[in-house]
Amino acid sequence: MGILYALVGRGSVVLAEFSGTTTNASAIARQILEKIPGNNDTHVSYSQDRYIFHVKRTDGLTVLCMADDTAGRRIPFAFLEDIHQKFVRTYGRAVHSAQPYGMNEEFSRVLSQQMEYYSSDPNADRINRLKGEMSQVRNVMIENIDKVLDRGDRLELLVDKTANMQGNTFRFRKQARRFRSTVWWRNVKLTIALIVVLLVIVYVVLAFVCHGPALPSCF
Amino acid sequence: MSFQDIEAGRPFGSRRGLMNGKQDPTQAVAAGIFQINTAVSTFQRLVNTLGTPKDTLDLREKLHKTRLHIGQLVKDTSAKLKQASDIDHHAEVNASKKIADAKLAKDFQAVLKEFQKAQRLAAERETAYTPFVPQAVLPSSYTASEVDVGSDKSPEQRALLVESRRQEVLFLDNEIAFNEAIIEEREQGIQEIQQQIGEVNEIFKDLAVLVHEQGAMIDDIGSNIENSHAATAQAKSQLSKASKTQRSNSSLTCLLLVIFGIVLLIVIIVLAA
């Protein structure tokens, strides 16, 4: 909700006002202007039903606003301070000799803009902005946690797959070693067969040359 | 395989022992820096109160005690930091521990600088402002003028003076109530921010735990891949040797077939003749 009504006055004379809703805030505001005691600079808050009227008087100029009770005090009084500075900067010494509603035509738009700003924009208050930023950081970190958990799941799958690959490569190495052994033994057998065949041929040739199986002529 | 495991177990145990001994000075330094940070924040808050209506003799005394407390904390933490630094130089520890200690040293210097700044500001304000004495509520000019002109004042003037004084007190009470309400609201907002920061801190801790666990997983993946690479290289070597032997087998087989062919041819010729 935020700030609903704003008014700038000198003493009990209203110089500018703006109302965001159709309420009796204007009448109540005038009563408050009449009843504020003393002439000193002051900060006071009056509550009525669900709304609170915050009043700030500085250097004879009174700034008043009506806000929802959930708006607290920090933002409405920051709003009053801001309006006071803008008003003094815009009109200067003319404030003390102005007619009732003399600045209402142009300054009511400023009041409207600032009411909107202080009611809606989180940047109006540093603490609220920090709160918003911390919420964003928290959301981003929660997303990060989700992403890291997802990454963890995929890493677990990858661990399983690499473990399988490791097992397969160990098996591959074992079979490769067995295959090499098999081929080597086959080579050995072929070599032995070759030697045996050569010996047999030599024996047959000698048998023919020496005229007999017992080789009688050669010895 | 089992021999490699035995070798892996021994450095792990010694590393854990080193880590346990090493952890205490670093954690002590971190705790000390945190305490100094908290004390410096308190000191800064007290310094910000100087020059305001709450500036009293009690506040000055509290400021002095806080300053002494911070000095003591700085001395203790400096000794612990020196001890941690000596351990870094003598024992050959891993780089991450040195980086952590260097970071702690930098944090310590930052806190010291902040404290010196706050101390200088405190000295300036203590000189510029005098403490607010609550016993003498009335200004001295009132007292002097009242003493001088007391007997000459009419009851009407005295009543006006009392009324003005009462309004002044009422005004101050209103201002105090207003400021306290603003401060309470700001404190509530800051409490909420602190709570959110605490939650973010928890999230960061959880994230650190998760990332650390996943680091272990990635190490497992790395070791699996390295083992697979080694096994594949050995298998490739074995297959290469097998290929060479098989080429030799083919040569021997051809030779045997040729010899059998020649023998068969000779036998046929002899039988034909």
Interface residues (C-beta under 8 A of the other chain):
Chain A: P37 G38 N40 T42 H43 V44 S45 G72 R73 R74 F77 D125 I127 N128 L130 K131 M134 S135 V137 R138 M141 I142 N144 I145 V148 L149 R151 G152 L155 E156 L158 V159 T162 A163 M165 Q166 N168 T169 F170 F172 R173 Q175 A176 R177 F179 R180 V183 W184 R186 N187 L190 T191 A193 L194 V197 L198 I201
Chain B: Q167 F171 N174 E175 F178 A181 I182 E185 R186 G189 I190 E192 I193 Q196 I197 E199 V200 I203 F204 D206 L207 L210 V211 E213 Q214 M217 I218 D220 I221 N224 I225 N227 S228 A231 T232 Q234 A235 K236 Q238 L239 K241 A242 T245 Q246 S248 N249 L252 T253 L255 L256 I259 F260 V263
